[in-house]
């Protein structure tokens, strides 16, 4: 049975296997992975996992260009299935293109309803944080993500060209 867990160093090997499934240049949406993060070594991976945990602490500063966010991994036992994050507020880039919530499911775990389930769980967490609505975006041709967002109450605001390409932008009232 899958569960949402805090990022954990013990899943390093499974996380690396998921990264290989995505491919070397594919973004792992919702993972919080930066271009400078060393995830190949156990030490680098542990440091990255620790940094993800600190992003949820609103009293601590975050790296330039980042906002406070809570990260969860979707896991089944010791198998990493994907990630989802809840950004506590939006900066200009997130308002335009990224939204409050990002998620990604490793290719071998897709078509199981994991993204829909995880999004519903994180919407509850957004309510707990006092948010009254969240922005969720996806690529215009990502039918699975469109179904996931709309299935969780997403109402399409627009489709726009952004710094990272065209995006469908949905608001979900909480």
Buried (B, 14 or more C-beta within 10 A) or exposed (E): EBEBEEBBBEBBEBBEBBBEEBEEEEEBBBBBBEEEBEBEEEEEBBBBBEBBEEBBEEEEEBEEEBBBBBBBBBBBEEBBBBBBBBBBEBEEEBBBBBBBBBBBBBBEBBEEEBBBBBBEBBBEBBEEBEBEEBBBBBBEEBEEBBBBBBEBBBEEEEEEEEEEEEBBBBBBEB
